[in-house]
Amino acid sequence: MVRAPRSAAAAKGKDPVSLTQLRRQAQQAYKGIEDATKALQARQKQFDASQRELATKLTQLQTATLQLNKMRKPLSDLVSSLYQDPSMSGLSPFLTGGDGATTLRAMSDMDYLVAGRNIVLSDALKLLQQQQQLAGEAQELRAANLLEEAQLDAQIDLLRAKSSKLVKSLTRTLTKLGVNVNQGNRGPGACDPTRVTEADQYPNGLLPKSFLCPLPQKGAELRADAAIAFADLNLAYKSHFGQPMCISSSYRSLSAQQAVYYQRPGFAAVPGKSNHGLGLAVDLCGGVQAFRSVQFNWLEANSKRFGFIHPDWSYHSPFEPWHWEYDPKLGAQL
């Protein structure tokens, strides 16, 4: 594959990087950002589900505590009655004696109190242990979540920095090739290949200027990924033929598609259906428009290495040897 113009890295003896490689690396870094963000969102959903489960457990624990309090009430009432009964004088029957029936009744009540106390203490201990376990689970869950969030945030930051660096390198390389990236104040983001998913949201023929990257050929423009691939293909073509490719048409707005459709009925796509309106197609001249010319044959043999194809329909229906398209799926594999 033909390389981009020599950079500082090339001057130091390192292999230069092609536009296609830079574009691919930037898109891979951006995809890494998307994947890490999705992982962070999935982790947050998992944490939210765990928090809901924990809240349910705490509600169950609260219910159990209320039940325990109900269990304590009869014992509390009995103790209160023992101390309030004048005939019992508190615990005096055990200390000073009394009739046998009263003493036996008091001892029976005391046995009941002791047994009930042991049950309440046992249940209280279980509840306390459950509280401690739940508190530990909550703390571990929160700590693990915060750690993973921090790791994913750091990963996303690194990927953003890498993607931004690659996009800047792409922009510099395109500028060296004579591309006025910010032509018409469209902003440098117009040649950012990580924004192509945003460009997909716009209707055919209605792409804003901020999503169309200028080509080395004056007045021509395509979507960022297609423009970068074309600039790389143009370098290879120029290296072989000694001159850049000739472009007769590139991106077409909806109104431009309508004009072409009426001027060339039967030879142009229905307005709103053309790949020109997606910023993915070019019509070429300079010899390529002549079927089986040297230029046409060279492009047919080499264009796929850069993500460009001559679609099947253009060989016969309608016959358009000048029409070439960028295939994003093919480009993603380069």
MARROFI-352517 format. One record per atom (N, C-alpha, C, O): y, z, x. Coordinates in pm, whole numbers, padded with zeros to 5 digits, always signed. Example, Ala and Ser with C-alpha at 12.3 -4.5 7.8 and 13.67 -1.06 7.14 Angstrom:
// residues 2
-00569+00780+01319;-00450+00780+01230;-00330+00780+01320;-00332+00846+01424;-00225+00708+01285;-00106+00714+01367;+00003+00787+01290;+00114+00804+01341;
This chain:
// residues 334
-00120+00000+00085;+00000+00000+00000;+00124+00000+00088;+00128+00071+00189;+00224-00075+00054;+00347-00083+00132;+00422+00048+00124;+00436+00106+00016;+00470+00093+00235;+00540+00222+00241;+00689+00207+00217;+00746+00099+00230;+00749+00320+00180;+00894+00323+00160;+00963+00316+00295;+00897+00331+00398;+01095+00294+00298;+01170+00288+00424;+01149+00414+00505;+01120+00520+00450;+01163+00401+00637;+01139+00514+00726;+01230+00631+00691;+01350+00617+00669;+01167+00749+00688;+01241+00872+00658;+01249+00954+00785;+01207+00909+00891;+01305+01075+00775;+01313+01165+00889;+01173+01200+00936;+01149+01213+01057;+01079+01215+00842;+00941+01246+00879;+00880+01132+00958;+00806+01154+01054;+00912+01009+00917;+00858+00893+00987;+00914+00885+01129;+00843+00848+01222;+01042+00920+01143;+01106+00915+01274;+01041+01013+01371;+01044+00991+01492;+00981+01119+01318;+00914+01219+01402;+00768+01183+01428;+00696+01262+01489;+00725+01067+01383;+00589+01025+01409;+00493+01049+01296;+00375+01016+01307;+00539+01106+01186;+00453+01132+01072;+00447+01008+00984;+00540+00927+00980;+00334+00994+00912;+00323+00881+00820;+00423+00894+00707;+00432+00999+00644;+00499+00787+00679;+00592+00792+00565;+00514+00795+00435;+00395+00762+00432;+00579+00835+00329;+00514+00847+00198;+00569+00739+00106;+00690+00717+00101;+00481+00673+00032;+00525+00565-00057;+00589+00623-00182;+00570+00740-00216;+00665+00539-00251;+00727+00579-00376;+00621+00620-00478;+00637+00717-00551;+00513+00543-00481;+00405+00574-00576;+00345+00710-00548;+00317+00785-00642;+00325+00743-00421;+00269+00874-00385;+00366+00986-00422;+00325+01089-00475;+00493+00965-00395;+00593+01066-00430;+00598+01087-00582;+00605+01200-00629;+00595+00976-00656;+00596+00986-00802;+00474+01062-00852;+00485+01149-00939;+00358+01029-00797;+00234+01094-00840;+00238+01243-00806;+00199+01326-00889;+00283+01278-00687;+00288+01419-00647;+00384+01498-00736;+00355+01612-00773;+00498+01436-00769;+00595+01505-00855;+00536+01528-00993;+00554+01635-01052;+00466+01428-01045;+00405+01442-01177;+00291+01544-01176;+00273+01617-01273;+00216+01549-01067;+00109+01648-01055;+00166+01789-01051;+00113+01880-01114;+00276+01806-00976;+00340+01937-00969;+00392+01978-01107;+00380+02094-01147;+00449+01881-01178;+00501+01911-01312;+00387+01947-01407;+00400+02038-01490;+00275+01876-01396;+00158+01908-01479;+00108+02048-01447;+00062+02121-01535;+00117+02084-01317;+00078+02220-01279;+00166+02324-01347;+00118+02430-01386;+00295+02293-01360;+00388+02383-01431;+00343+02396-01577;+00338+02507-01631;+00312+02283-01639;+00268+02286-01779;+00140+02367-01794;+00127+02447-01887;+00044+02346-01703;-00084+02417-01711;-00064+02568-01691;-00123+02649-01762;+00019+02604-01593;+00044+02746-01567;+00117+02811-01685;+00090+02926-01720;+00208+02736-01745;+00280+02788-01862;+00185+02810-01979;+00194+02911-02049;+00093+02715-01999;-00007+02731-02104;-00096+02851-02077;-00130+02926-02169;-00133+02870-01951;-00216+02986-01914;-00142+03117-01941;-00200+03215-01987;-00011+03115-01912;+00070+03234-01937;+00079+03262-02087;+00069+03377-02130;+00096+03157-02167;+00103+03173-02311;-00031+03221-02368;-00034+03304-02458;-00142+03167-02312;-00276+03210-02357;-00299+03356-02321;-00356+03432-02400;-00253+03394-02202;-00267+03533-02160;-00186+03625-02251;-00230+03735-02284;-00067+03580-02291;+00017+03659-02379;-00049+03676-02515;-00043+03783-02575;-00113+03568-02565;-00184+03577-02692;-00300+03675-02682;-00325+03752-02774;-00370+03670-02569;-00482+03761-02547;-00432+03906-02544;-00494+03996-02599;-00319+03926-02477;-00262+04060-02469;-00218+04108-02608;-00241+04223-02645;-00156+04018-02684;-00114+04055-02820;-00234+04093-02906;-00227+04188-02984;-00345+04018-02891;-00467+04050-02967;-00521+04187-02926;-00565+04264-03010;-00517+04215-02796;-00564+04345-02746;-00475+04457-02797;-00522+04566-02829;-00346+04429-02804;-00253+04530-02854;-00279+04559-03002;-00270+04674-03046;-00311+04454-03077;-00343+04475-03219;-00472+04558-03233;-00482+04645-03319;-00569+04528-03147;-00695+04604-03149;-00668+04750-03114;-00725+04842-03174;-00581+04769-03016;-00546+04905-02975;-00475+04978-03089;-00501+05096-03113;-00385+04908-03158;-00313+04970-03270;-00411+05011-03380;-00395+05115-03444;-00514+04928-03402;-00617+04961-03502;-00692+05088-03463;-00719+05174-03546;-00724+05096-03333;-00795+05214-03285;-00710+05340-03300;-00760+05447-03337;-00581+05325-03272;-00492+05440-03284;-00478+05483-03430;-00465+05602-03460;-00480+05385-03520;-00476+05417-03663;-00602+05492-03704;-00596+05588-03781;-00715+05448-03653;-00842+05516-03680;-00839+05657-03625;-00890+05751-03687;-00780+05671-03508;-00769+05802-03446;-00681+05895-03531;-00710+06013-03547;-00574+05840-03583;-00484+05918-03668;-00556+05963-03796;-00538+06076-03842;-00637+05874-03852;-00715+05907-03972;-00814+06020-03941;-00830+06113-04020;-00879+06010-03825;-00974+06113-03785;-00904+06247-03765;-00960+06352-03797;-00783+06244-03713;-00707+06367-03693;-00673+06433-03827;-00679+06555-03841;-00637+06349-03925;-00608+06402-04059;-00733+06465-04121;-00726+06569-04186;-00847+06400-04100;-00972+06455-04150;-01004+06588-04083;-01054+06681-04146;-00975+06597-03956;-00998+06721-03883;-00908+06832-03938;-00951+06947-03952;-00784+06796-03968;-00692+06896-04025;-00742+06946-04161;-00728+07063-04194;-00801+06853-04240;-00858+06895-04369;-00975+06991-04349;-00994+07085-04426;-01053+06966-04243;-01166+07052-04213;-01118+07192-04171;-01183+07293-04199;-01005+07195-04104;-00953+07324-04056;-00897+07410-04168;-00898+07533-04160;-00850+07345-04275;-00779+07418-04379;-00864+07527-04446;-00816+07639-04461;-00992+07498-04487;-01072+07606-04546;-01091+07725-04453;-01089+07840-04496;-01108+07695-04326;-01123+07804-04229;-00994+07884-04217;-00995+08007-04210;-00884+07809-04216;-00755+07877-04207;-00732+07965-04329;-00682+08077-04318;-00769+07912-04448;-00753+07990-04571;-00839+08116-04570;-00797+08222-04615;-00963+08103-04517;-01053+08217-04512;-01000+08325-04418;-01002+08444-04449;-00952+08278-04301;-00896+08376-04206;-00777+08446-04268;-00762+08568-04253;-00694+08370-04337;-00577+08429-04401;-00617+08531-04506;-00555+08637-04517;-00722+08499-04584;-00765+08593-04688;-00824+08720-04629;-00808+08828-04686;-00892+08708-04515;-00950+08826-04450;-00841+08925-04408;-00853+09046-04424;-00735+08865-04353;-00627+08951-04307;-00541+09003-04421;-00472+09104-04406;-00542+08935-04532;-00459+08978-04646;-00533+09070-04742;-00469+09131-04828;-00668+09084-04732;-00748+09167-04822;-00737+09313-04779;-00785+09348-04671;-00675+09402-04861;-00655+09543-04824;-00786+09615-04798;-00793+09708-04718;-00892+09570-04871;-01020+09640-04855;-01084+09613-04721;-01170+09688-04675;-01039+09503-04658;-01098+09467-04530;-01022+09527-04414;-01078+09551-04307;-00892+09551-04436;-00806+09604-04329;-00827+09526-04199;-00852+09582-04092;-00817+09397-04215;-00835+09313-04097;-00980+09312-04055;-01068+09272-04131;-01004+09357-03934;-01141+09361-03881;-01192+09504-03871;-01286+09531-03798;-01128+09597-03947;-01164+09739-03939;-01308+09769-03972;-01362+09863-03914;-01378+09694-04065;-01516+09728-04094;-01605+09725-03971;-01704+09797-03964;-01572+09646-03879;-01655+09638-03758;-01623+09753-03662;-01704+09789-03577;-01504+09808-03677;-01460+09914-03586;-01483+10053-03641;-01517+10144-03565;-01465+10073-03773;-01472+10208-03831;-01590+10224-03925;-01617+10334-03971;-01660+10115-03953;-01774+10125-04043;-01730+10110-04187;-01612+10084-04210;-01818+10123-04286;-01790+10109-04428;-01923+10089-04500;-02029+10100-04440;-01914+10061-04630;-02041+10042-04700;-02110+09917-04647;-02044+09827-04595;-02242+09911-04661;-02321+09805-04600;-02292+09668-04657;-02288+09569-04584;-02271+09661-04788;-02246+09531-04850;-02119+09467-04799;-02114+09348-04770;-02016+09551-04788;-01887+09499-04739;-01900+09452-04595;-01847+09347-04557;-01971+09532-04517;-01987+09497-04375;-02064+09367-04361;-02027+09280-04282;-02174+09354-04438;-02253+09231-04431;-02171+09109-04473;-02181+09002-04413;-02087+09128-04580;-02004+09017-04625;-01903+08976-04517;-01878+08858-04492;-01848+09078-04455;-01751+09050-04348;-01817+08978-04230;-01761+08886-04171;-01941+09027-04198;-02011+08964-04086;-02049+08820-04120;-02044+08732-04034;-02086+08797-04248;-02120+08660-04290;-01998+08570-04281;-02006+08456-04235;-01885+08624-04327;-01762+08545-04318;-01726+08515-04173;-01680+08406-04139;-01749+08615-04088;-01717+08595-03947;-01809+08491-03884;-01765+08409-03804;-01937+08494-03922;-02030+08392-03872;-01985+08252-03914;-01990+08156-03837;-01940+08245-04039;-01892+08115-04091;-01770+08068-04012;-01756+07951-03977;-01681+08164-03984;-01562+08132-03906;-01597+08082-03767;-01541+07984-03719;-01691+08151-03702;-01730+08114-03566;-01795+07976-03565;-01765+07892-03480;-01887+07954-03663;-01954+07824-03671;-01853+07712-03698;-01857+07607-03635;-01763+07738-03793;-01661+07639-03825;-01570+07613-03707;-01530+07500-03681;-01536+07721-03637;-01449+07707-03519;-01516+07619-03415;-01451+07533-03355;-01645+07639-03394;-01716+07559-03294;-01718+07411-03332;-01702+07324-03247;-01738+07383-03464;-01738+07244-03511;-01601+07181-03490;-01590+07068-03441;-01497+07256-03529;-01360+07204-03513;-01328+07178-03366;-01269+07076-03333;-01367+07272-03279;-01341+07253-03136;-01415+07132-03081;-01362+07057-03000;-01542+07115-03128;-01620+07000-03082;-01554+06869-03126;-01541+06776-03047;-01512+06863-03254;-01447+06742-03304;-01313+06718-03236;-01275+06605-03206;-01242+06827-03211;-01112+06815-03144;-01130+06762-03002;-01049+06683-02953;-01237+06808-02935;-01264+06762-02799;-01295+06612-02798;-01248+06539-02711;-01375+06569-02897;-01408+06427-02908;-01282+06343-02931;-01264+06237-02870;-01195+06392-03020;-01070+06321-03047;-00982+06315-02923;-00918+06213-02895;-00978+06426-02848;-00898+06430-02726;-00951+06329-02624;-00874+06257-02561;-01085+06325-02610;-01145+06229-02517;-01118+06086-02561;-01092+05998-02478;-01124+06063-02692;-01095+05929-02744;-00950+05890-02718;-00920+05776-02684;-00859+05988-02736;-00718+05962-02708;-00697+05925-02562;-00625+05831-02530;-00761+06000-02474;-00748+05976-02331;-00804+05839-02294;-00747+05768-02211;-00918+05802-02355;-00978+05672-02329;-00887+05558-02376;-00867+05460-02304;-00832+05573-02496;-00743+05471-02549;-00616+05458-02465;-00567+05348-02440;-00565+05572-02423;-00444+05571-02339;-00473+05500-02206;-00391+05423-02156;-00593+05526-02149;-00631+05460-02025;-00648+05310-02043;-00605+05232-01958;-00711+05270-02155;-00728+05128-02184;-00594+05058-02199;-00573+04948-02148;-00503+05123-02270;-00369+05065-02290;-00296+05047-02158;-00231+04945-02135;-00308+05148-02072;-00239+05143-01942;-00298+05033-01854;-00224+04959-01789;-00432+05022-01851;-00497+04920-01770;-00464+04780-01822;-00440+04688-01745;-00465+04767-01954;-00434+04638-02016;-00293+04594-01983;-00269+04479-01946;-00200+04685-01995;-00059+04654-01966;-00041+04620-01819;+00031+04526-01785;-00105+04697-01730;-00091+04673-01586;-00149+04537-01549;-00089+04463-01471;-00267+04504-01604;-00331+04376-01575;-00245+04261-01627;-00231+04158-01560;-00189+04279-01745;-00105+04175-01804;+00021+04151-01721;+00060+04037-01696;+00085+04260-01679;+00207+04247-01598;+00177+04180-01465;+00256+04098-01417;+00062+04214-01404;+00024+04155-01276;+00000+04005-01292;+00049+03925-01212;-00076+03967-01395;-00105+03826-01415;+00021+03749-01451;+00040+03635-01406;+00108+03808-01532;+00235+03743-01565;+00317+03718-01439;+00375+03611-01421;+00321+03819-01351;+00398+03805-01227;+00339+03695-01139;+00413+03617-01079;+00204+03688-01132;+00139+03585-01051;+00166+03446-01107;+00195+03352-01032;+00154+03432-01240;+00178+03303-01302;+00325+03261-01291;+00355+03144-01270;+00417+03358-01306;+00560+03328-01290;+00589+03278-01148;+00665+03183-01129;+00527+03344-01050;+00547+03303-00910;+00490+03163-00888;+00551+03081-00818;+00373+03136-00948;+00312+03003-00936;+00400+02896-00999;+00419+02789-00942;+00454+02925-01116;+00542+02831-01184;+00668+02805-01102;+00713+02691-01092;+00725+02911-01044;+00846+02895-00962;+00818+02805-00841;+00900+02720-00807;+00701+02826-00777;+00666+02743-00661;+00648+02598-00701;+00693+02507-00630;+00582+02575-00814;+00559+02439-00861;+00690+02371-00900;+00709+02252-00876;+00780+02449-00961;+00911+02393-00996;+00987+02351-00870;+01048+02244-00865;+00982+02437-00769;+01051+02407-00644;+00991+02282-00579;+01064+02197-00528;+00858+02273-00582;+00790+02157-00522;+00825+02030-00598;+00855+01927-00537;+00820+02037-00732;+00851+01920-00814;+00995+01875-00792;+01022+01756-00778;+01086+01972-00789;+01228+01941-00768;+01250+01875-00633;+01328+01781-00620;+01180+01925-00531;+01194+01869-00396;+01143+01725-00393;+01205+01638-00331;+01030+01700-00459;+00973+01566-00462;+01063+01468-00538;+01081+01353-00496;+01121+01515-00649;+01211+01429-00726;+01335+01395-00645;+01383+01282-00649;+01387+01491-00571;+01503+01466-00485;+01468+01365-00376;+01549+01279-00342;+01346+01377-00321;+01301+01283-00219;+01290+01142-00278;+01327+01043-00214;+01239+01135-00399;+01231+01005-00469;+01370+00945-00488;+01391+00826-00462;+01461+01027-00532;+01598+00981-00557;+01662+00928-00430;+01727+00823-00430;+01643+01001-00320;+01699+00957-00191;+01638+00823-00148;+01708+00734-00101;+01506+00811-00167;+01438+00688-00127;+01486+00570-00210;+01510+00461-00157;+01500+00590-00341;+01551+00484-00428;+01692+00444-00389;+01728+00326-00392;+01773+00544-00353;+01911+00516-00312;+01913+00430-00186;+01994+00339-00174;+01820+00460-00092;+01811+00380+00031;+01771+00236+00002;+01804+00144+00077;+01700+00218-00109;+01658+00083-00148;+01768+00009-00222;+01749-00105-00266;+01883+00072-00237;+01996+00009-00303;+02005+00036-00451;+02082-00028-00522;+01926+00131-00499;+01930+00165-00642;+02042+00265-00667;+02045+00372-00607;+02133+00229-00755;+02241+00320-00793;+02188+00411-00905;+02205+00383-01024;+02123+00520-00862;+02051+00607-00955;+02140+00657-01068;+02097+00666-01183;+02264+00689-01036;+02355+00746-01135;+02446+00640-01197;+02554+00670-01247;+02400+00516-01193;+02480+00406-01246;+02518+00430-01392;+02433+00462-01475;+02647+00414-01422;+02694+00436-01559;+02693+00582-01600;+02688+00614-01719;+02698+00670-01501;+02697+00815-01527;+02578+00859-01611;+02589+00948-01695;+02462+00795-01589;+02344+00829-01666;+02280+00958-01616;+02197+01018-01685;+02317+01001-01495;+02263+01124-01439;+02141+01096-01353;+02064+01005-01384;+02122+01172-01246;+02009+01149-01154;+01874+01172-01221;+01772+01125-01172;+01872+01243-01333;+01747+01269-01404;+01685+01145-01464;+01570+01148-01507;+01759+01036-01468;+01707+00911-01526;+01590+00858-01445;+01506+00786-01499;+01584+00892-01318;+01475+00845-01231;+01375+00957-01201;+01300+00949-01104;+01375+01059-01283;+01283+01171-01267;+01154+01142-01345;+01155+01142-01468;+01042+01116-01275;+00918+01077-01345;+00856+01191-01426;+00766+01167-01506;+00902+01314-01406;+00846+01426-01482;+00904+01432-01624;+00861+01514-01705;+01002+01345-01654;+01066+01346-01787;+01011+01239-01880;+01062+01221-01991;+00907+01168-01837;+00858+01056-01918;+00801+01103-02051;+00805+01030-02150;+00747+01225-02056;+00695+01276-02185;+00809+01296-02284;+00791+01282-02405;+00928+01330-02232;+01045+01342-02319;+01089+01204-02369;+01131+01189-02484;+01078+01104-02282;+01116+00968-02321;+01026+00916-02432;+01070+00836-02516;+00901+00961-02434;+00806+00918-02537;+00849+00959-02678;+00802+00905-02777;+00939+01056-02685;+00981+01108-02815;+01081+01015-02885;+01107+01030-03005;+01135+00920-02810;+01237+00831-02868;+01172+00703-02922;+01074+00655-02865;+01225+00649-03031;+01170+00525-03089;+01187+00407-02994;+01274+00406-02907;+01102+00309-03013;+01106+00185-02936;+01245+00120-02946;+01296+00096-03056;+01304+00094-02831;+01435+00028-02826;+01553+00121-02840;+01668+00077-02842;+01525+00252-02851;+01635+00348-02869;+01635+00456-02760;+01677+00569-02784;+01587+00421-02641;+01587+00516-02530;+01730+00538-02480;+01801+00440-02455;+01774+00662-02465;+01908+00687-02409;+01915+00642-02263;+01813+00634-02195;+02035+00614-02217;+02054+00573-02077;+02002+00678-01979;+01958+00645-01869;+02008+00805-02021;+01966+00913-01932;+01815+00913-01906;+01768+00990-01823;+01739+00825-01975;+01595+00815-01954;+01556+00678-01896;+01438+00645-01888;+01656+00599-01856;+01630+00467-01800;+01677+00461-01655;+01795+00481-01626;+01583+00433-01566;+01614+00431-01422;+01649+00288-01378;+01574+00195-01409;+01760+00270-01308;+01796+00136-01260;+01693+00083-01160;+01628+00161-01090;+01679-00047-01153;+01591-00112-01056;+01675-00166-00940;+01797-00174-00951;+01612-00202-00829;+01691-00259-00718;+01766-00385-00761;+01872-00416-00706;+01711-00459-00860;+01778-00578-00911;+01891-00535-01006;+01866-00461-01101;+02011-00580-00980;+02128-00538-01056;+02112-00565-01206;+02072-00674-01246;+02145-00465-01286;+02143-00478-01431;+02008-00451-01495;+02000-00437-01617;+01902-00443-01415;+01768-00419-01470;+01738-00269-01471;+01786-00195-01385;+01658-00226-01567;+01623-00085-01577;+01491-00068-01653;+01457-00149-01739;+01419+00039-01620;+01293+00073-01685;+01283+00225-01696;+01365+00299-01642;+01181+00270-01766;+01152+00412-01771;+01119+00460-01629;+01070+00380-01549;+01144+00585-01597;+01136+00633-01458;+01006+00599-01387;+01009+00544-01277;+00891+00630-01449;+00765+00604-01379;+00744+00455-01354;+00695+00416-01248;+00781+00372-01452;+00768+00227-01437;+00866+00175-01332;+00833+00087-01253;+00987+00230-01332;+01089+00186-01236;+01049+00218-01093;+01068+00137-01002;+00992+00337-01072;+00948+00376-00937;+00833+00287-00891;+00831+00242-00776;+00737+00262-00982;+00625+00175-00949;+00674+00033-00917;+00625-00032-00824;+00772-00015-00995;+00824-00150-00971;+00897-00157-00837;+00884-00255-00764;+00973-00053-00804;+01044-00051-00676;+00945-00059-00560;+00971-00125-00460;+00830+00010-00574;+00726+00006-00471;+00662-00132-00465;+00639-00186-00357;+00633-00189-00583;+00577-00324-00590;+00675-00426-00531;+00635-00519-00463;+00801-00407-00558;+00905-00496-00507;+00909-00497-00355;+00932-00601-00293;+00885-00378-00294;+00880-00370-00148;+00766-00455-00092;+00783-00527+00006;+00650-00444-00157;+00534-00521-00111;+00559-00672-00128;+00525-00752-00041;+00617-00708-00240;+00648-00850-00267;+00747-00903-00164;+00731-01013-00110;+00850-00824-00138;+00952-00866-00041;+00894-00879+00099;+00931-00968+00175;+00802-00788+00133;+00738-00793+00264;+00655-00920+00280;+00646-00976+00389;+00596-00964+00169;+00510-01083+00175;+00588-01213+00165;+00560-01309+00238;+00686-01218+00076;+00759-01343+00051;+00897-01350+00118;+00960-01455+00121;+00941-01237+00172;+01070-01237+00241;+01190-01223+00150;+01303-01227+00197;+01167-01205+00022;+01277-01184-00073;+01226-01099-00189;+01107-01101-00219;+01316-01025-00256;+01273-00938-00367;+01233-01020-00489;+01261-01139-00498;+01168-00954-00582;+01129-01020-00706;+01252-01053-00789;+01356-00988-00779;+01238-01155-00871;+01345-01197-00961;+01312-01149-01101;+01202-01171-01151;+01409-01082-01165;+01388-01029-01300;+01482-01099-01398;+01603-01105-01376;+01425-01152-01504;+01508-01215-01608;+01531-01119-01726;+01627-01136-01801;+01442-01021-01742;+01458-00925-01851;+01377-00799-01820;+01269-00806-01761;+01431-00685-01859;+01359-00558-01838;+01361-00478-01969;+01308-00524-02070;+01423-00360-01968;+01431-00283-02094;+01517-00358-02195;+01622-00412-02161;+01471-00360-02320;+01549-00421-02428;+01572-00319-02538;+01479-00258-02590;+01698-00303-02573;+01730-00216-02686;+01679-00282-02814;+01638-00398-02813;+01682-00208-02923;+01635-00262-03050;+01717-00383-03092;+01662-00482-03142;+01848-00377-03073;+01934-00490-03110;+01905-00612-03022;+01908-00725-03070;+01875-00589-02894;+01842-00700-02804;+01709-00762-02844;+01692-00884-02836;+01614-00678-02886;+01485-00731-02933;+01503-00819-03056;+01439-00923-03070;+01592-00776-03144;+01618-00855-03265;+01678-00991-03230;+01644-01093-03289;+01768-00990-03133;+01832-01115-03091;+01730-01211-03031;+01729-01330-03063;+01643-01159-02944;+01540-01243-02881;+01441-01294-02984;+01397-01409-02977;+01407-01209-03080;+01310-01246-03184;+01361-01366-03267;+01284-01455-03301;+01490-01365-03298;+01546-01474-03378;+01571-01599-03295;+01570-01711-03348;+01594-01581-03165;+01618-01696-03077;+01487-01765-03041;+01484-01887-03021;+01377-01687-03034;+01248-01743-02993;+01140-01703-03093;+01048-01629-03057;+01148-01748-03214;+01048-01711-03315;+00908-01753-03273;+00885-01865-03229;+00814-01658-03287;+00676-01686-03249;+00647-01658-03104;+00530-01656-03064;+00750-01636-03022;+00730-01609-02880;+00775-01469-02839;+00759-01430-02723;+00829-01394-02933;+00876-01259-02903;+00813-01160-03001;+00786-01194-03116;+00790-01040-02954;+00730-00937-03040;+00825-00898-03151;+00947-00912-03139;+00768-00850-03260;+00850-00801-03371;+00938-00688-03319;+00887-00599-03249;+01067-00686-03350;+01156-00580-03302;+01099-00441-03332;+01055-00413-03443;+01102-00356-03231;+01048-00222-03246;+00902-00212-03204;+00844-00104-03206;+00842-00328-03165;+00701-00330-03124;+00682-00375-02980;+00570-00372-02928;+00788-00414-02915;+00778-00469-02780;+00772-00358-02674;+00839-00256-02687;+00692-00380-02571;+00688-00286-02459;+00818-00288-02380;+00846-00195-02303;+00897-00394-02399;+01030-00395-02337;+01113-00279-02394;+01194-00220-02324;+01092-00248-02521;+01167-00141-02586;+01122-00002-02546;+01188+00097-02579;+01010+00007-02473;+00962+00135-02421;+01002+00153-02274;+00976+00257-02214;+01065+00049-02219;+01105+00056-02079;+00986+00040-01986;+00986+00095-01875;+00884-00036-02030;+00761-00051-01951;+00731-00196-01912;+00632-00223-01844;+00816-00290-01955;+00786-00432-01932;+00902-00505-01866;+01019-00472-01884;+00865-00608-01787;+00965-00695-01723;+00922-00840-01742;+00803-00871-01747;+01021-00928-01750;+00996-01071-01745;+01046-01117-01608;+01160-01090-01571;+00961-01187-01535;+00992-01223-01397;+01021-01372-01382;+00978-01455-01461;+01096-01401-01278;+01131-01540-01246;+01104-01561-01097;+01018-01493-01039;+01174-01653-01034;+01156-01674-00891;+01021-01731-00853;+00976-01714-00739;+00956-01798-00947;+00826-01860-00918;+00713-01795-00994;+00614-01861-01026;+00726-01668-01025;+00620-01597-01097;+00601-01657-01236;+00490-01656-01290;+00708-01708-01295;+00701-01761-01431;+00618-01889-01441;+00582-01932-01551;+00586-01949-01325;+00503-02069-01323;+00357-02027-01306;+00319-01976-01200;+00277-02049-01408;+00136-02007-01408;+00063-02068-01288;+00073-02187-01262;-00011-01985-01218;-00090-02019-01100;-00006-02064-00981;-00055-02132-00892;+00120-02025-00981;+00202-02046-00861;+00158-01945-00756;+00083-01852-00785;+00204-01965-00633;+00170-01871-00526;+00217-01731-00562;+00146-01633-00540;+00337-01722-00616;+00393-01592-00653;+00313-01526-00766;+00284-01406-00763;+00276-01608-00866;+00198-01555-00978;+00064-01504-00929;+00022-01394-00965;-00004-01583-00847;-00137-01544-00798;-00130-01418-00712;-00217-01331-00721;-00025-01408-00629;-00013-01288-00545;+00007-01165-00634;-00055-01061-00611;+00093-01178-00735;+00121-01064-00824;-00004-01027-00903;-00033-00909-00922;-00078-01127-00947;-00201-01101-01022;-00301-01024-00936;-00373-00938-00987;-00305-01053-00808;-00401-00990-00717;-00356-00853-00669;-00440-00771-00630;-00225-00825-00671;-00175-00701-00611;-00106-00603-00705;-00091-00486-00672;-00065-00650-00823;+00017-00564-00910;-00053-00436-00955;+00012-00333-00972;-00185-00441-00975;-00256-00324-01026;-00254-00208-00927;-00270-00092-00966;-00235-00239-00799;-00226-00132-00699;-00101-00047-00719;-00087+00060-00660;-00010-00098-00802;+00115-00027-00829;+00128+00012-00977;+00231+00065-01019;+00024-00015-01054;+00024+00024-01195;+00070-00084-01290;+00080-00060-01410;+00101-00205-01238;+00147-00314-01323;+00032-00410-01354;-00056-00433-01271;+00035-00466-01475;-00068-00560-01518;-00003-00681-01586;+00110-00676-01633;-00079-00789-01589;-00043-00904-01672;-00138-00895-01791;-00255-00929-01777;-00089-00851-01908;-00179-00824-02021;-00259-00947-02065;-00215-01060-02047;-00376-00921-02121;-00466-01031-02162;-00399-01129-02258;-00414-01250-02245;-00323-01073-02354;-00264-01162-02455;-00169-01263-02392;-00155-01375-02442;-00102-01223-02282;+00001-01310-02222;-00057-01432-02151;+00017-01519-02106;-00193-01438-02140;-00257-01557-02082;-00271-01669-02184;-00290-01786-02149;-00263-01632-02314;-00288-01735-02414;-00211-01718-02545;-00177-01819-02608;-00182-01596-02591;-00125-01582-02725;-00022-01469-02734;-00060-01354-02756;+00107-01499-02718;+00159-01627-02669;+00147-01635-02518;+00136-01533-02450;+00149-01752-02467;+00134-01775-02323;+00264-01738-02252;+00364-01809-02265;+00262-01629-02176;+00383-01581-02108;+00350-01535-01966;+00335-01415-01942;+00337-01627-01873;+00304-01590-01735;+00411-01502-01670;+00384-01433-01572;+00529-01505-01725;+00640-01426-01670;+00638-01279-01713;+00710-01198-01655;+00558-01244-01811;+00559-01108-01869;+00461-01017-01797;+00341-01046-01788;+00513-00904-01745;+00430-00805-01675;+00466-00666-01726;+00581-00637-01758;+00365-00580-01734;+00385-00446-01791;+00332-00336-01699;+00235-00354-01625;+00399-00223-01706;+00350-00104-01636;+00255-00030-01729;+00288-00004-01845;+00135+00004-01679;+00035+00077-01756;+00033+00223-01709;-00019+00252-01601;+00089+00316-01788;+00095+00456-01745;-00041+00516-01712;-00052+00598-01620;-00146+00476-01785;-00281+00528-01758;-00331+00482-01622;-00389+00559-01546;-00306+00355-01592;-00343+00301-01461;-00261+00368-01353;-00313+00406-01248;-00131+00383-01379;-00043+00446-01281;-00082+00589-01251;-00067+00634-01138;-00134+00660-01352;-00173+00800-01333;-00292+00813-01239;-00315+00920-01182;-00367+00706-01221;-00485+00709-01136;-00454+00676-00989;-00540+00693-00902;-00334+00630-00963;-00299+00587-00827;-00269+00707-00737;-00238+00689-00619;
